[in-house]
Amino acid sequence: MQAALSVLLGNVSIAVAILIGAGALGTAIGFGILGGRFLEGSARQPEMIPTLQVKMFIVAGLLDAVTMIGVGIALYLLFANPFIALIQG
């Protein structure tokens, strides 16, 4: 019983680390690509900067939202783990 709980908590800790790390890495890559494309677009057509900026902030918000959902799932698994009930009962 105790060994199974230790294995479960260890695996959940690894899963949480992967979720948060992959979310951070994906967001960093996404922001890099987004910022680069915004600069390219604004350099090519300076009159389009306000329109491009609005679209850039919308996409930036969506990038952050996906990461925050991943962090929320990771914290749920870490602090309110539903799998512990399966081992105990």
Steps between C-alpha positions, in 0.01 A plus 500: 500500500770747604722399208218547251425844643866598474516387137179688420619824661837470325337450163260788560793725591674410175179561303453841666857597416453397138168687474637825639832473316343420163250781545774750577714381209209509256398848610856629470534363147157635407579848630830499314334413171214743565731790581720431200206488262358818650829682444523369144146609423543842654827556314339409168182703550533768770144621441368162619667516842179569703314211335793263536549602862139420590526159337834437669352567845203271429730215403726574800199468728409167343857377544490588868156344543617162375795508738284600796262211430798264510621652827151468645482131410847446643411666829178299518695178460757613754272617781162328445614178341198288400714188458579468871143389567546214255802369690357548849160356433 
